[in-house]
Amino acid sequence: MRQLFFKGDLFVEEILRALLEGKIDIATAKNKLRVLNIKSVAEVAKLDVNRAQRTGAPEAILAQGKLPEDVRRLALAMAEESGYALITRVKDEDLKELEADLPDGYELVINRQARTVILKQKGHSFPKAGKIGVLAAGTADISVAEEAVVTATVMGCEVIKAYDVGVAGIHRLYGPLTEMLENNVAAIVVVAGMDAVLPIVVSSNVDVPVVGVPTSVGYGMGKGGIAGLMTMLQACSPGLAVVNIDNGFGAGVFASLIARQAKTPT
């Protein structure tokens, strides 16, 4: 039997056709489908190109700690397979490398506040899949909040956002919160540093899941966001889930998965 070496959907279609025609058995088909899960890029990394299909969460390329030329190679490989690549914690030198020699048919969507870049094939669109809210306590928290926004957008979510609504001026919170509830968001990401009590306040006022994101913003006793993390974990208000410090990506994924489930008909 001839070997099947195809990319993406073509590979899947060929495997399924061979299975239906009796050319391969179920065990062989399963083994071939496993090949799709990982794509090697030189010796730098193994990209999980089918993660979004398997888990609903996209694979992001964390640029932090990587050489700019490796970031570019990984991003192009992912975009070739999936139509786009989401790159987080992008450095200036990474952006220069990506912009220097962009292949025909590709474009960059740059969010400097979020420190993200989406490298995508022109014409690629993200299917709509629900609606979430994103709140940031202070302007110093916006970078992490924007990472959550970009991630949710890649996952197809519409995002309603409001920033600088922390507890130091609690009256600023209720207008945006009302708008989010009136628009039937399925979940709300709340990003906060220092004492980081805003997610607790929000979760005590809404009937949708809240995802708290502590940030490393603040003075010495905050210990780089640990105080905020402990505050959120010790919350007595139910309905609050907490991700790691500065993890806007993780919060965006979690909230978007909730939104997808809420949109899925029963």
N, C-alpha and C positions, 0 to 999 in steps of 0.2 A: 504493500500500500504506500502511495506517495506521502511524503511528509507535508504537513500543513504549516506554512510560515506566512501568516498574514497579520496585519495590524488592526487593533481596535475592533470595531464592529464587523469588519470583513472577516477577521479571524473567528469571531464568535459565530457568524453566519455559516462559515465553511464547516466548522466543527459540528454545529447542529444539523446541517444538511447531511454530513457524513454519518452522523448517528442515526438519522431518520432513514437513510438508505441502507443501513446495516453494514456500512464499511468499517465502523469502529464500534466497540462496546461502550457501556456507560463508564467503566473504570478508565478507559483510555480518554474518553471525552473529558472527564473530570481532571485528569492529569494535564491535558492540553489547556484547559481553561485556567488552571493554576498559573500557567506561564504568563497570562495576561496581568496578573496581580503585581508583578515586579518587572521593571525595565532597568537594565544596567546602563549607566552612563559612564563610559571609560571605567576608571577605578575609583571614582569620586563618591558615588552614592547609588542606591537602588531606589528608583522611584516607584511608588505604589500607585500606578496610573489608574487603577480601577477602584480606588478607595471610595470615591463618591458613589459609584454604583453599588458597592458592597455594603457600605455603612451609612451613606447619606452625607458624610463629612468630606470635604475636599482635602487633598494633600496640599499643604503649603510648604514652600521652600523658605526655610529660615536662613536669611543671608548672614546673620550674625555669626562670626567665626569662620566664614568661608571666603575664599579668594574671589574677587570680582569675576574673573574668567570662568571659575567653576559655577558661580551663580548664573551666569549667562548660559553656559552649556546645559545646566540642569533645567533652566526655564524654557529654553528652546525645545528640549526633548519632551518636557511635559506638555507644552503648548501644541507640539506636533501631534501628540497622542490624544489629548483631551480637548483641544480647541483653545485652551487658555492655561496660564500658570499664575498662581497667586504667590507673590514673594513678600515676606514680612521682614521687619527690622532691616530695611534697605539702607545701606550706607551711601554717601555721596559718590564714592568710587564705583560702587555697584551700578548706580544710575548712569554714570558716564560710560561704563562698559556696555550697558544695555542700549544706550542711545547712539553709541558710536557707529554701529554697523547693524542696523535693524533690517532683517530680511524683508523682501517684498511680500506683501500679503499679511504682514503683522503690524500691530500697533500697541502702544503703551498707554495704560491708564495710571497716572501717577497721583498719589495722595501723600503730599509731603508731611502733613500733620500726622497721619497714621504711620508714616514710614513704610508704606506699601507700594508695590507696583503690580499691576495686572498686565502680563504680556499675553495678548490674545490674537487669534486670527481675525482679520477684518470680517465683519458680518456675524461673528459669533455672538449669540445672545444667551442670557441666563433665564431659564423658564421661571415664571412667577410661582411662588410657593409660600404664601402666607404673609403675615405682617407682624413686626415687633416694634417695641419702643427702646430707645437708648437715652439714658440720662447721665450727665456728668456733674459731679458736685461742684467742682471749680474749673477754671480755665486751664489750670495745670494738669487736669485729668483728661483733657480733650484728646491728646495723642492716643491714649489707650482706648477711649470711647470710639474714636474714628477707626481704629483697627477692628473693633467689633462691627461697626457699620459696614466697612468694606467686606468683611467676611460674610456677613448676612446678605449683602448684595450679590456676592458670588453664588451664594446658595439659593438665590432667587427671591429673597424676602424684600418686601417694601419696608422701609425704616422711617419711623417718625422719631426725631431726635430733639433734645433740648439740653443746653449746657448752662453752667453757672447757676445751678438751682439748689445749692447745698443748704445745710441746716443753719448756717450762719445768717441766712435770710430766708427762712422757711416759707415765707409768703410767696416766693418765686416758684415754688414747686407745683402748686395746685392747679395753675392754669395748664401747663404742659401735661400734667398727669390726667387732667380731665379730658384733654384732647386725645390722648392715647386711648383712654377707655372708651370714649365716644367712637373712635375708629376701630374698636374691637381688636386691639393688638392681642396676640396669643401669649406673649411673654414680654418682660421688660428687663433690659440690662441696665444695671445701675453701677456706675464707676465712681469711686470715692477714695480719697487719701486721708491722711492725718487721722482723726478719730473714726472716720469711715462709717458713720451711723446712718447715712442717707438710705442705703438699701433696706435697713431695718424699718425706717420710717415708711418707706414706700410699700414694703410688704405688709405692713399693718393697715394699709389703706386701700388695697386693691384685691381683687379676687382672681388674679392671674399669677402664674409663677414669676418670681423675681430672681435674676441671676446677679449676684454681687461680685464686683471686681475690685479688690483692694489695690491701691497703687502705691508706688514707692515715694510718692510726693510727701514732703513734710520735714519737720525738724528732727533733731537727734534722737529723742526718746521714741519716735516712731519706728526706729530701727529698719529703715528701708521698706516699710509697708507691713512689717510683722504685727505691729500694734493694730493696724486696720484689719488685717486678716483675723487676728484673735477676736476682735470686736464682732466681726460678722459671724464667725463660727460660734460665738457665745450668745448669739441673738435668741431672744425668747419669742420673737415673732415668727410663726410658722410660714411656710411657703417660700422660704429663701434658700437657694442653693448658692454655693460659693466656689469660685475658681481661684487659681493661684494668683499671686501678686503680678500685676501688669499684664495678665493674660487676656487681652481683648479678643484675640483669635478664639480661644477656647470658649469664652462667653458668647461670642457671635455664633459659633457652631451649636452650642447647647440650646440657645434661645431659638435658633432657626429650625432645629430638629423638632422642638415643641410646636413651632408654628406650622411645620409641615404636617405633623400629626393632627393638629387642630383643623387643618384644611382638608385632610383626607376624609372622604365620605365613608360612613359606616354601612 
